[in-house]
């Protein structure tokens, strides 16, 4: 195997291992979403220069917050989509802010990690290691993943329900810009208007108007 290719493969493996450990740590901390800690809005100690929340030192974390139990028997159990954008996460967040009024709750770059990874390529520094954002009442999570430009969102769609047809038209048009419409908005037997599309990042969406008996 050529030395340069071996080096690239080694760096890729190191990134995978680092991401795996970092994501495991993130998944077990309650501060990843203001769903659990709405008072974080007033805590300037954990904001970067852009105003987004960043990870504090782990000693501070353990002193202030306890890990969120993953037991599904608890009433506040949540299932949240986690989207990996292959290096376009920040662009996607801005797109959803414009199209859907998404609010970024937390954003941490690789260079802001409390556990720096020496083997991580420097090109990852400004990429998004973890972010959470809210659309309506739903909180989603996202990252740049492996930053390989190969984001794949197959086998699922995000479903968004809006109160009226005018809002459905607006949302559908905004999401479809630069994307692909698979089913135009139209009346169905289950909704006044329903349509499906893939946005410019490849994320599938189903847009529905709320059914009113």
N, C-alpha and C positions, 0 to 999 in steps of 0.2 A: 504493500500500500504506500503511495507517495506520502512523504512527510507532511506536506501541507494539508492533504486530505485527512490524515490522522489527527493533526492538530485541530482541524475544524470539527471532526467527530468528537474529539475529547472535550472541546469547549461546549459543544451541544449537549453532551451527557452531563457535564457539570452544571449547565443551566437548568436542565430537567431536574436534577437532584436538588438544586438550590430552590427552585420554584416549588417543588413538592413539599419541602420542609417549611418554607415560608407560608404557603397556602394553608398547611395544616395548623400552623400557629395562628394565622388570621381567623380561621374557621372556628377556633375555640375561644375567641375573645369577644366579649359582648359589645365592645365599643365600635365594632365594624359598622354598625348601623344605629342611627338615632331612634330606630324603632324601640330599642331597649333603653336608650339613654337620651331622651329628648332635651335634657338640660345641657347637652354638649354645645348647643348653639352659643352659649354665653361663656365658654371656656377658651379664652384666647391663648392659653398655655399650649394648646395642641393644634395650633394653626400655623401653616407655612406662609410664605410671603404672598401667596395667591388667595389666602383666606380659607384653604381647604384643611380639613383635619389631617394630621399626620400621626404616625405611631410614636408615643413617648417611649423612654427607656423602659425595659421590661420590669425593672425594680419599681418604677412608678406605677406601672399597670397593676402589678400584684398588690401594691399598697392601696390602690383606689378601687379596683374592680375585680370581681371574681369571674372565673370562666363560666360561660353559659352552658348548662347541662344539655346534652343532646337527646335526652329521653323523649320519645314521641308521646308519652303519656301526659305530658304537661300541657295545660290549656293554651299557652302562648307559643306552641310549636309553629314554626313557619317553614314553608317550602318556597325558596326564592331562586329565580333563574340566575345563573352565573355565565356571562358571555365573555368569550375570549376573542379579541378582535385582531390578533395577529400583527400588532404594531400600529393599529389605527384607532385605539381606544379613545384618545382625547378628541379626535375628529368625530367619532361616533357620539360622544357625550354632548358635544356642541350641536350636532345635528338633531339629537333628540330634545335638546333644550329649545331649539328653534321650532321644531315640528310639533312637539308635544308639551312644551313647558316643563321639561324635566328639570329637577333640582338636584345638583350634585351635593351629596351629604358629606362625602369623605373621599379624598384622593391621596394616594401615597405613591411616590415614584421609587424606582429601585434604589436610587442613591439616598433615599430617606429611610431605608430599612435600618432598624436597630441592630440587625445582625448582618453586616456587610459580607458579601460572598466574594473572596479574592479571585475566584475563577470566573466570575461573571464578566463577560466582555464589556468594555467601556461604552459601547453603543447602546447598552441597556439603561444607562444612568438616568436619562430623562423620560424613559418609557414608564407607563403606568403599571405598577405591580398589583395594585388593588384599588378599586373605587366602588362606592355604592351611590346609587342615585334613585330618586323617587319620581314616579309618574303617577299622578293622582294619589291613590291610597296604597300603591304597590311599591315596594322597595326592591330594586334589582342590584346585582353586583356585576362587576366587569373588570377586565384587565387587558394588557397587551399580550398576555400569554407568552409564547415562545418568540414573538416578534418576527415570525417567519413569513408574514404576508399571505398566509394560507388559511384564513378564517373559514370554518365550515360550520354551518348551522342547518344540519339536516335532521329530519325526523321529528321536528316540533315547530310550532309557531307560537308567537305571543298574541294573545287575544285581548283586544281593547274594546270596551263598550262605552258608547257616548250617549248623551241624553236625547239628541234629536238629529234629524237628517242633515241639517245645515252643518253641524259640527262634524258629522261623519264625512261629509264631502271635503271639509277643510282638512281633517286629519288624514284622510285617504290620499288626497292630492299631495300633501306635504311629505308623507312617508314614501310615496311612489316616485318622487323626484329623483331621477338618476337610478331608479330601481326597475323592477319588472312586475307588471300587473298580471296576475294569473286568473283573477275573476273580478270584473268591474263591479262597482257598487250597484246592487239591484235588489228589488223586493224578493223576499223568500217567504216560505210558509212559516218560518220560525222568527223572522225579524223584518221590520219595515224596510231596512236596508242592510245588506251584508256584502262584503268584498274581501278578496285576498290578494296579497302582494308580497314581494321580496323587496326590502329596501336596498339602498346602494351598498350596504355592507353584507348583504346576503341573508339578513335576518328575516324570517317569515312573519307576517302579520295577518291577523284576521280582524277586520273592523266591523263592528255591529252597532246598530241603533237599539237602544234599550226597548225591549218588548213591553208594552203597556196594555194589560187586559182591557 
